[in-house]
Amino acid sequence: MEHLFGSTSLAACMLDRDLTIGKASEAAAAMFGMPTLLDRQAGDLVPGAAPVLRRCFELADLGLPLPDHRFMLGGRDYAVTFHPVRHADLGISALLTIAMDVTRSLRIERVLRTSRRRLLVESRQDHLTGLLNRRGFDAALDREVRRARRSATPLALLIVDIDWFKPYNDSLGHQEGDRCLRLVADALGTCLRRASDLACRYGGEEFVLILPDTDARGAIAVAANCQRAIEALAIAHPASVHGRITASIGIVGANAGSVPADPAQVFAQADAALYSAKRNGRNRYELNGL
């Protein structure tokens, strides 16, 4: 053990039971910017260290493992391990502490964690419109269905489908098609009333709005706003009977206490309402209740 205290790279200290430092390596002294740590109180060097160290002695006396700890000093992060020192007659007489500078590894860990979060966000985001994509929608609907059932609150879902989008895209080209999708996505975003409301691009020319805490009446109001917002875009559509871009909307409104456990059932009801809107002439909305 003595070789630890001659180390210039390992920050090691030996503490007696009153938390006085009896031995310390050069690296430990350098860590605190002092020529020596002998006879210093550990609690004076690291604020909050005293109760942690006393607890380590208590655990050591019981023969229990000692947990590692971290602390910051001079803007750097340190990880500390604790090792009980047993005297033949006195039992646990001292505590060996070894501190390691983990600043660089923690920074790398933070960068990786941030990168993983960003990749997760990007994997659930539609790159064309900036809305949630199909994967993001599936996760969001599952979460909101569970929340609505747990809190016994209503939940509504709108599926918005741009009418005759394929002939629009085929006749005017993909660039105009993409522009149309972005404009419609932006318009739908303006129709969300609460911070918890979500707009998603389900795929192609289909969008979905998830409306937590919204009953059928509220969902109809949002659908009407969506149609007005899309109409206000005034995007010319040569192949449409209306001469402009319009949308059909399927609505499902589940009352408080009646939200199905299966998110697919909620979506299927909204999808059925959408097809009713298409069969009945398009540029309209239809409602299914649960």
Number of C-alpha atoms within 10 A of each C-alpha: 6 8 7 17 19 15 15 14 14 18 23 25 27 22 25 18 13 12 21 19 20 15 21 25 25 22 22 26 18 15 14 14 11 11 11 16 22 16 13 15 18 19 15 12 13 13 12 12 16 17 11 13 21 15 13 21 25 14 15 22 14 10 11 11 12 17 13 13 13 13 16 13 13 8 8 12 18 17 15 17 15 21 18 22 17 14 10 8 7 7 12 19 17 22 23 18 19 20 22 16 19 15 15 11 11 14 12 12 12 12 12 12 12 12 12 12 12 12 12 12 13 15 15 20 20 19 11 13 18 16 23 25 23 19 15 20 23 16 13 17 23 14 12 19 21 17 17 22 17 11 11 15 19 22 29 30 28 30 27 29 25 22 25 17 22 14 15 22 16 11 14 13 11 12 10 14 19 16 13 21 21 16 16 25 22 17 20 25 18 12 20 18 12 11 8 11 16 21 24 29 26 22 12 12 20 19 25 27 26 22 26 22 21 22 20 21 12 14 23 22 11 21 27 14 17 24 21 16 19 21 17 12 15 12 15 14 20 14 16 15 11 12 12 17 25 29 25 27 32 28 31 28 27 23 19 17 15 16 24 15 13 12 18 13 13 24 20 13 20 27 21 18 24 27 17 20 22 20 10 13 10 20 18 18 24 22 22 20 16 17
